[in-house]
Amino acid sequence: MSWFRRKVGAGQKAAVTVRARRGSADDPHHWQTYTVAVTPKMSVLDALFDILERQDPTLSFRYSCRAQMCGSCAMLIDGREGLACGRRLETLGPTVTVEPLRHLPLVKDLVVDMAPFFAGYAAVDPTFAGGATDVPALIPPSSGLRAAVDQHLGCISCGACYSACPIVGANPRYAGPAALNRVYTLVADVRDEATARRLAMVSGADGIFSCRCAGNCVDVCPVNIAPMFAIQRLRRRAAQP
């Protein structure tokens, strides 16, 4: 039984301590703590709004859909990447620590500059190359080719895998798991006409062979995509004569 259920079951008011990392690109970071009364199904994002509206209007964080669809509220929650709108306080401990994503320039508090993430994405040419035809041929949903691609679609560009990847931390030139996962969805699509060029683009020193298969990208993806497996499949394709 969680601490929340024990408190509520005993008739006590449940509260969490939110320990937030504060700071900006110009100021050293510091920690600030807040106490938030918890209600059933309350998310980490709800707690941040409670702090913003009731305690500290200077706290900065990103959000948009509040439905685990857009990825805007990705951050470190108790040291692990996740979406603040999707993590319920009752599933966490009585003290919750929130920090900005790693490997990205800090703007303020929990807000980071996503430019390096999208630069890596753009560097792999992530657009479909359909050739002269304006309407690509259809692949039936029952096709095995369709199944190979579908399991890697749906990335919401939250940056969680980029933050969790140790190779990104060691080599800023590495495109990152999300970008390479996108490359696989195109290489595996038989209609795309740029397979050889794409494989050559990501097979260099800063590409697919830099991955060390730590698996962090698989663990933290909020939409259950497995970029590491996409990278492994790209390696096999690149190794084919």
Secondary structure, DSSP 4 states (H G I P E B T S, - for coil): --HHHHHHHTTPPPEEEEEEEE-BSSS--EEEEEEEE--TT-BHHHHHHHHHHHT-TT-----S-SSSSS-TTEEEETTEEEETTT-BGGGS-SEEEEEPPSSS-EEETTEE--HHHHHHHHHT--S---TT-SSPPP--TT-HHHHHHHTT-------HHHHH-HHHHH-TTS--HHHHHHHHHHHT-TT-S-HHHHHHHHSSTTSGGG-----HHHHH-TT---HHHHHHHHHHHHH--
